[in-house]
Amino acid sequence: MLSRGDDYPIHQKPVPLADAGGERNFYDRYYFNGFSEDGGSYFAVALGVYPYLGVMDAHACVQREGVQRCVFASRALGGKRMDTRVGPIAIDIVEPLARLDVRIDAPELGLAGRLTFTGRTAPQEEPRFVWHDGPRTVLDLTRMTQLGRWQGALSVDGTDIVVDGWRATRDRSWGVRPIGARDAQPMLPAGQMQWFWLWGPTHFDDLVVHFHTNDDAHGNGWNRQCVLVPTDGGAPRHLSQPRVHIEYREGCRQLARASISGMLADGRRATLALECGEVIYMQGAGYNHPEWGHGSYHGEFAVHGETRDCRTLDPNDFAQIHLQSLTRATLAIAGEATRTGRGILEQMLLGPHAPSETI
């Protein structure tokens, strides 16, 4: 089956691009977030393609004073991977790797917007994520992350919000990860689930920081990286073997602060310190949503809206395990003035993590 994509010189296999292959959990996703200078307004948009399942879906949410207004949409893919529009939510690639437009058109559900993302630097490719649960490959994916700025406007319940230079992050990922309905027959023997994920893209005036870690149960980072990328086009600077220290909020497993430290190639020490503020639960963008999770089937086309007050939710409920916090940041590099900035710290923590047990 041919599609519009076949007219572009981007083939990597001797089949049409619409060929879904044999991997049920293959996906291709866009994710964006942005927040105002004062941290009072935040939004996220996600759009995913699931070729084997024949589904494309999109999610958008805006959070103000702890309250999320959300719009979810799903449609049958029909082999049209390059039509990145799902009802009221659309993404347009204006300039690849540099500029993208996001549109939300659901005023009847309380959300509308026209937004343009412009990268402050080139995207950074993260080390490939490959994770096994016994003999089964659960993850095998590539991600790139890019920090930028937003211009445009949002409307929430009829109230217009000017978006002028808001801090922005986006990631693009593709490969294999659990999507859609759970397996009807789980793998045996069933072991204890363990997952420790932190992602901390951070903005400073003259550079951006890309940090993430996946830790095993012992606290070893099996996929960890911290990179400082100048906004003037200079070469990225990597922290060698970055070490992570975390502190939790009282009574729950949400982070209050984190610090990442390591050595630059010239031998100088650098430390990124993150202070966590407002919490945004990721179900608003479809992550782990019990009904509108990524790749879920809702027929030929469906749209859904909902509202949640994040400040009233139980932080220890499994439904809130995946979250982001707005952060205030400092970056200290030996021999340089201390920088201050803003960003987000995403976390998803499940099961044992030895360093946390000693806190």
N, C-alpha and C positions, 0 to 999 in steps of 0.2 A: 504494500500500500504506500503510494507516494504522498508526500506532503510538501508544504512550502519550503521547509527546511532543506529538502533535497536539492534545491537550486543553489545552495551555498556550498562552497568547497570545505566542508567541515566533517566529512565522513571519516570514520576510523575503522569501520568494518564493511565488508562487501554486501551490505544489506541497506534497505531504505531506513531513514532515521526513525520512522514510525515503528520499526521492529522493536517490540518490548523485551526481547531476550527471554531468558529462563529464570531470572532472579526476581522472585515475588516481592521482595522488600527494597527494590531499587527505587530511589527518589532523586529529585532535583529541586532545590529550594532556594528562595530569596527570603531574607529576613532584614528588617530595618527597625531602628528605634531612634527617638529624638526627644530632647527635653529643653525646656526654656532655661534662660540664664539663672532665674531664681529657683529653679527646680520645682516650681508649682504646677507645671503641666508636663505631661509625658505621653508619648504615643508609640505604638508598635504596629508593624504591618508584616505579615508573612504570606507567602504564596508558594505552594508546593505542587509538583507534578509527579504522578505515580503511574508510569507507563504500563506496568504489568497489571495493575488494578484498574486501569482505565479511568482514573479520577484526577481532577485538578481541583484544589481548594485554596481558599484565601481567608485570612483573618485580620481584623483591624480592631484596635482598642485605643481609647484615650483615657488617661487617668488624671483627675484634678481633685485635690483635697481628699485623696484616698479612694475616690469613687471611680470605678471603671465603667465606661460605656463601650460595649463590644458589638461587632458585626461579624458574623461567620457566613461564608458562602461556599457552595460545592457544586460542581457540574461534571457531567460525563466528559471525558477527555476527547473521545472521538478521533484520536490520532493527531490532534491539533496542538502540539506542544508549544509552538511559537506564538500562539494566540494567548498571551499572558493576561487574560481578563477573565474574572469569575464574577459575573453579575455586576454588583456595585463596586468591586475592587479590581483595580488594574495597575500593572507596572509596565512602563515603556522605557526601553533602553535608548537613550538619546545619543550618548557617546560611550561605547563599551569601556568598562573599567574606570570611568571618570564621572559620568552624569546619568542619572536615571530619574524619571518622573513617576510619582505615585498618585493615584486618583481613588477617592472614596466618594461614592454617590448614593448614600442611603439616608436622606433626611427623615424619612418616615420611621427609621430606627434610631434617630438621634445623632447620626454622624455624616459628615461630608468634608471633603478637603481636596485641594490641589497643591501638591508639594513637589519640589525639585531637590534632589540630593546631588551635591557636588563634592567630590573627594578632596580632602586636604593633601593627601599623599597617594601614591600608588597602592593598590591592595597588596597585602602580605599573605603569601601562601603559608599555612601552618603545616607542621609535620603530619604526614598521613596518619589517620586514626584507624588502627586495626586492633580489635579487642575480641578475645575468645572467651566463651563460657564452656569450659571443658573442650570437647571436640567441635563445638559449633562456633562458626564465625558470626558474631552478633553485629559488629561494626566493621566496615571497611569503606572509608569515605575520605574525601578531600574537602577542605574548607579554605576559603580566603576571607580575610577581614579587611575592612576599609573604614577609616574615620573621616568624617566630612562635616558639612554644614547644610542646613535646610533653609529654603526660602519658599514662601507660599502662604497658605491660609487653611485653617480648620474651622469647622462649625460643629459645636456640641449642643444639642437640644436648642438650636436656633441662635446660640451665642457665638459670634464670630471671634476668632483668635488669630491675630497676625503672627505668622511664623517668620521671623527675620533673623537669620544667623544662628538658629538653634543648633546646639551640638548634636552630631549624628553619628551613628555606627550602622554599618550593614555587614552581613556576612552572606556568602554564597557557598552552599555545600551540596555535594552530590555523591552518590554511592549507595551503600547498603546500611540500613538501620531498621529497627523494628517500627513498622507503620501499620495503620489500619487495625483490623480485628486481631486479637491475640490468637496464637496457635491453639487449635482445638485439643491437641495432644502435646503436653509439655515434655521437655527432655527429662530423662531420668539418669542418675538420681538427681532430685531437686536439691540444689544447694542454696545457701544464704545469699541473697542479693547484696551486692556491694557496688557502690558508685559514689565517687567523690569528684565533683566537677566545679571549677572556678574559672570565670572568664571576666577579665577586667580591662576592657578598652578605655583609655583615659586621654583626655585632651589637655595640652598645655599650649602656651602662646606660640612657641617656636618648634614644638615637636609633639608627636603622639606616641603613646605606649601601647603595645600589644602584649598582653599577658594572658596565659591560660595554663591550667594544670588539670590533668586526670591522675589521681593518686590511687594506688592499690590499698588494701587493708592495712598494710604496714606503714603507709605514709610515703612510699616511694612514688615519685612522679613518672609514670610510664609514658606520658606525653605531656611535656612541660616546656614552655618557652616564654621568654620575656625579651622584647625587641623595642628599642627606641628609634623612631623614624623621624628625622628632621623634616619640617614642612617646606624647606627651601630646596628640596631635591637632593640633599646630601645622602650619603650612604647610611643604611640602617646600622645601628650598633646593638649587638647582642650581649645580654648578660650571660656570663659563663656559669653553668650549673646553679641557676637561681634557687634560693632557699625561700620557703614560704612559712610565715608565722601568722596564726589566726587567733582571734578572740571572739567568743560567742556572746550574744545577748543573754541576759539572765533568764533561766527557765525555758529556753528553747535552743534549737540548733540553727538559729539564724546568726549570721556573722555581724558583729558590731564593728570590727575593724580587721584589716589584714596588712601585712607588710611583705614585700618581695625584695630580696637583696642578692647581689652578686657582683662579679668583677667584669669590667669592660676589658676589651682587648689590650688597652694601654696600661692595664694594671690598676686603674682607679676603681674604687668601690662606688656602687650606686644602690640607692634604696628608694623604692616606691612605697609610700604609706597611704592607705585608703581608709577613710572614715565613712561608715555606712549611714545613710539617712533613710528617706522614704522608701517603703517596700512596694514593689509591683509584682503581683503573682502572675505567672506566665500562662495560666489557663486562659487569660484574656486574649492571648495570641494563639490559642489552640493547643498549646503544649500540655499533654496529659489530660485534656478535657475528657470527661467520661462519655460524652455524646458527640462532640464536635472535634475530637482529636484528629491530628493530621492523617489523611488517607482514609477517613471514615466514609462509608457509602451512604448517600442520602437521595439516591435516585438520579434522574436526568439533570435536575437543577433544584437547589434549595437555598434559602437565605434565612438566617436566624439572628435575633438580637437579644442581648441580655445586659443586665447591670449588676455590679457587685461592689460592696463597700469593703475594700481590703483592710481597713482599720478595725473591722469588727470580726474578721475571720480568725480562727484558731491557728496560730503559727505552728502548732504541733500536729495538725491534721495532715495526713498524707497528701491530700489534695493541694496543699500549699508547699510541697517539698521543692518545687521548681520556681525560683523567684529571681528578681533583680532588685538591687538597691542602688539608688542614686548615691554617688560618692563625692566627697571633697578629698582632694589628693595633694600630696607634696612629693616632690622628687628631689632627692639630695644626691649630688654627684661631687665627689672630692674635687676641690679646686674651682667649682662653679657656684654661682648664687643659687640658693634653694628656689625651686619653681613651685607655684601653686596652680592647681587645675581642678577640673571636674570630669566625672565619667560615670560608668556604671560597673557594678560587680554582680555578675550572675553566679548563682550557686544552685547545685542540685546534689544533696548529700544524703546518702542512704547506706545503712549497714555500718560495719566496723571501719574505724580509721584510727589507728594506734595513737598518733599525735594528739587527737582530740580527746582521748581517754585520760590524758594527763593534765588537761586544762582544768 
